[in-house]
Amino acid sequence: MKNIRAPRLYSGDRIGVVAPASNIKKELLEPGIKLLQQMGYEAVYDAGIFDQELYFAGSLERRLAELNAMIERTDIKAVLCARGGYGSNYLLEKIDFKKFARHPKIFMGYSDITSLLTAITDRTGLITFHGPMVTKDFAILEGVDFASWHNCLGGIGAWNVSTEDAEVLKPGRAQGRLYGGCLSMLAASLDTPFAIETADTILFIEDVSTKPYQIDRMLMQLRLAGKLDRVKGFVFGEMQLCTQPDGQNYTLPQVIMRVLEKYDVPVIYGVKSGHVSGRNITLPIGAQATLVAEGGQASLRVMEAATVP
């Protein structure tokens, strides 16, 4: 499918904030909005964003209407998710994906929002963005990696993703579509109409507070489903707090490589996008990228602009 690119983001543009998953707190939304304003943007949100139904940000109907309205509004240039949590999967059966193709605009989030990012990109070709959210990263000190934000949303043609903390688990070179997100959501998509499309990708995988054996189980689930067979390379996130609570005498990279050792492709670990300790990197889902892992050094380069003028 041919890529669709949203118009780039300019200073002064209006950003719509949505909550398609778990309920949010006003005291966390406000500092996130303030930082966006300090960056030169106008941030707006629907009055019902603070609704709560069980653990959701209001009813399915409210969340769907909010997303549809922000996509359709001509004055909104980007749509940022307030947080993840749980609940994005409820929207998948109801979304008119053609709207994202008719009204292409920047759409960003991570964690539970992975379900929306991959489905939108797979069904429309629109490049989406795995990156910081308003009540999470924009609301805390040094929560956002501004370089990747501006490179992605500003339409820079080619640029390097920060891999300064990344570890090479298996050397090699690869080129493919940058794709992926939260491992729990990737695995949950299997055997549904929204199953992830991983062929010819550089697959980005991250998660948080998940035990190593659970990481192993989900990777094996993807492997047994054939979703790893045509992957060109693997990029793992920081995998924050993915340890056994009582300690362990092995590392998570060792667990990962037990599953991935059979694949003759590069594997790196530690790129800070998604659930991270700080400076959340924005990644363009669906854009072409190259991965080089040689001599113990890792390089991940986005090869095309993710937005257009």
C-alpha positions in Angstrom: 0.0 0.0 0.0 1.3 3.4 -0.9 2.1 5.7 2.0 -0.1 8.7 2.9 1.6 11.5 4.7 -0.1 14.1 6.8 0.8 17.8 6.4 3.7 18.9 8.6 3.1 20.7 11.9 4.0 24.4 12.1 4.3 26.7 15.1 0.9 28.2 15.8 -1.0 25.1 14.6 -3.9 23.7 16.5 -3.5 20.2 18.1 -6.5 18.2 19.2 -6.1 16.1 22.4 -8.1 12.9 22.6 -8.6 10.1 25.2 -9.6 6.9 23.3 -8.6 4.5 26.1 -8.4 5.0 29.9 -9.7 7.9 31.9 -7.5 10.8 32.5 -6.9 13.4 35.3 -7.2 17.1 34.8 -4.2 17.8 37.0 -2.0 15.8 34.6 -3.6 17.1 31.4 -3.1 20.8 32.3 0.8 20.7 32.5 0.9 18.7 29.2 -1.3 21.3 27.5 0.9 24.1 29.0 4.1 22.6 27.5 2.5 22.3 24.1 1.5 25.9 24.3 5.1 26.8 25.3 6.2 25.0 22.2 4.1 27.3 20.1 1.0 25.2 19.5 -2.6 25.7 20.4 -4.0 22.6 22.2 -7.7 22.0 22.4 -9.9 19.2 23.8 -13.5 18.2 24.2 -15.2 19.0 27.5 -16.2 15.3 27.9 -12.5 14.2 27.9 -12.7 13.8 31.7 -15.7 11.5 31.7 -15.2 8.1 33.3 -16.9 4.8 32.7 -15.3 1.9 34.6 -11.6 2.4 33.6 -12.4 4.1 30.3 -12.4 7.8 29.4 -16.2 7.7 29.2 -18.4 5.6 27.0 -17.3 4.1 23.7 -19.7 6.4 21.9 -18.0 9.5 23.5 -14.5 8.3 22.7 -15.4 7.5 19.1 -17.2 10.8 18.6 -14.3 12.7 20.0 -11.8 11.0 17.7 -14.1 11.4 14.6 -14.6 15.1 15.4 -10.8 15.8 15.7 -10.1 13.9 12.5 -12.8 15.8 10.6 -12.0 19.3 11.9 -10.1 21.2 9.3 -8.6 23.5 11.9 -6.9 20.6 13.7 -3.5 19.7 12.3 -2.5 16.9 14.7 -4.2 14.6 17.1 -2.4 13.6 20.2 -3.6 11.0 22.7 -3.7 12.0 26.3 -2.8 8.6 27.6 -3.0 4.9 26.9 -4.1 2.4 29.5 -6.8 0.2 28.0 -9.8 0.6 25.7 -8.5 1.5 22.2 -9.5 -1.9 20.9 -13.2 -1.1 21.4 -12.9 1.6 18.7 -11.5 -0.7 16.0 -14.9 -2.2 15.0 -16.5 1.3 14.8 -13.8 3.4 13.1 -14.4 4.5 9.5 -10.7 4.2 8.5 -11.4 6.0 5.2 -11.7 9.2 7.2 -8.0 9.0 8.0 -7.2 8.8 4.3 -9.7 11.6 3.4 -8.4 13.8 6.2 -4.8 12.8 6.7 -3.3 14.3 9.8 -0.7 13.5 12.4 -1.9 10.9 14.9 0.3 10.0 17.9 0.4 7.8 21.0 1.9 4.6 22.3 1.1 1.8 24.8 -2.6 0.8 24.3 -2.7 3.3 21.4 -0.6 0.8 19.4 -3.8 -0.9 18.4 -4.9 2.3 16.6 -1.5 3.1 15.1 -1.0 -0.2 13.4 -4.6 -0.6 12.3 -4.7 2.9 10.8 -1.3 2.4 9.0 -2.2 -1.1 7.8 -5.6 -0.1 6.4 -4.9 3.3 4.9 -1.2 3.7 4.4 -1.2 6.8 6.6 2.1 7.2 8.5 1.3 7.4 12.2 3.5 8.2 15.1 4.7 6.2 18.1 5.6 9.0 20.5 4.9 11.1 23.6 1.4 11.6 25.1 0.0 14.6 26.8 -0.7 13.5 30.4 2.4 11.3 30.4 5.5 12.7 28.7 4.4 16.3 28.0 3.4 16.6 31.7 6.8 15.8 33.2 10.2 17.4 33.1 12.3 16.1 30.2 9.6 13.7 29.1 9.9 14.5 25.3 12.7 14.0 22.9 12.3 17.2 20.9 14.7 16.4 18.1 12.7 13.4 16.9 9.4 15.2 17.4 10.6 18.0 15.1 12.2 15.6 12.6 9.0 13.5 12.3 6.4 16.2 12.4 8.5 18.9 10.6 8.9 16.8 7.4 12.7 16.2 7.6 13.7 13.9 4.7 16.3 11.7 6.5 17.5 11.6 10.1 19.0 9.4 12.7 17.0 8.0 15.6 19.0 8.3 18.9 20.6 4.9 19.7 23.1 6.1 22.2 21.8 3.7 24.9 21.1 0.8 22.5 22.8 -2.6 22.8 23.5 -4.8 19.8 22.1 -8.3 20.4 22.7 -9.6 16.9 24.7 -7.8 14.1 23.5 -7.2 10.6 22.0 -4.7 8.2 18.4 -4.2 7.2 16.0 -1.9 5.4 12.2 -1.9 5.7 9.1 -0.2 7.0 9.5 1.0 10.6 6.5 -0.6 12.4 5.3 -1.9 15.7 4.7 -0.7 19.3 3.7 -2.2 22.6 4.3 -5.9 22.6 1.1 -6.7 24.6 -1.0 -4.9 21.9 0.9 -6.5 19.0 0.2 -10.0 20.4 -3.4 -9.1 21.2 -4.1 -8.3 17.6 -3.4 -11.9 16.4 -6.4 -13.9 14.9 -8.5 -10.7 14.7 -9.3 -8.6 11.6 -6.7 -6.1 12.8 -3.8 -8.5 13.0 -0.5 -6.7 12.5 1.2 -6.8 9.1 4.9 -7.4 9.8 6.3 -8.4 6.4 9.3 -6.4 5.3 9.4 -4.3 8.4 12.0 -3.2 10.9 9.8 -4.2 13.9 9.9 -2.0 16.9 8.9 -3.8 20.2 8.5 -2.3 23.6 6.6 -2.9 26.9 6.5 -2.0 30.6 6.3 -3.8 33.9 6.0 -7.2 32.1 7.9 -10.2 33.5 10.5 -11.8 31.2 8.6 -15.1 30.8 5.6 -13.0 29.7 7.8 -11.2 27.1 9.0 -14.7 26.0 5.4 -16.0 25.7 4.3 -13.1 23.6 7.3 -13.2 21.3 6.7 -17.0 20.9 3.1 -16.2 20.1 4.2 -13.9 17.3 6.7 -16.4 16.1 4.3 -19.3 16.0 1.8 -17.1 14.2 4.4 -16.5 11.5 4.6 -12.8 12.2 8.4 -12.8 12.7 9.3 -14.8 9.6 9.6 -11.9 7.2 10.8 -9.2 9.6 14.0 -7.5 8.3 15.3 -6.4 11.7 14.2 -6.0 15.3 14.5 -2.9 17.5 13.5 -3.2 21.2 12.6 -0.4 23.4 13.9 0.4 26.9 11.6 -2.4 28.3 11.3 -0.5 31.5 10.6 -2.5 34.7 10.5 -5.8 32.8 12.0 -7.9 35.5 11.0 -10.5 38.0 9.9 -8.8 41.3 12.1 -11.2 43.3 15.2 -10.8 41.1 16.6 -13.1 38.4 20.0 -14.5 37.3 19.5 -13.8 33.6 18.9 -10.8 31.5 15.9 -9.8 29.4 18.1 -9.7 26.2 19.1 -13.3 26.9 15.4 -14.2 27.0 14.7 -12.3 23.8 17.5 -13.9 21.9 16.3 -17.4 22.9 13.2 -16.7 20.7 14.9 -14.6 18.0 18.2 -16.5 17.5 16.9 -18.4 14.5 16.4 -15.2 12.5 19.4 -14.0 10.5 18.6 -10.3 11.0 20.0 -7.5 13.2 18.6 -7.1 16.7 19.1 -4.1 18.9 17.8 -3.3 22.4 17.3 0.0 24.3 15.8 2.6 21.9 13.8 5.0 24.1 10.3 5.2 22.5 7.1 4.5 24.4 7.4 3.5 28.0 10.7 5.1 28.9 12.5 6.7 31.8 12.6 10.0 29.9 12.9 11.9 26.6 10.4 9.8 24.7 11.5 9.4 21.0 8.9 9.9 18.2 9.0 7.1 15.6 7.1 7.3 12.2 5.1 4.1 11.8 5.1 3.1 8.2 8.2 5.1 7.0 11.2 3.4 5.4 14.2 3.0 7.7 17.6 1.3 7.8 19.1 -0.5 10.7 22.8 -1.2 11.0 24.3 -3.2 13.9 28.0 -3.7 13.5 31.1 -3.6 15.7 28.9 -3.3 18.8 27.4 -0.1 17.5 23.7 0.5 16.4 22.3 2.9 13.9 18.7 3.4 13.1 18.0 5.9 10.3 14.6 7.1 9.0 15.0 7.4 5.2 12.0 9.5 4.2 9.9 12.4 5.4 7.0 11.3 7.5 5.0 14.5 6.8 4.7 16.8 3.8 4.8 20.6 3.5 
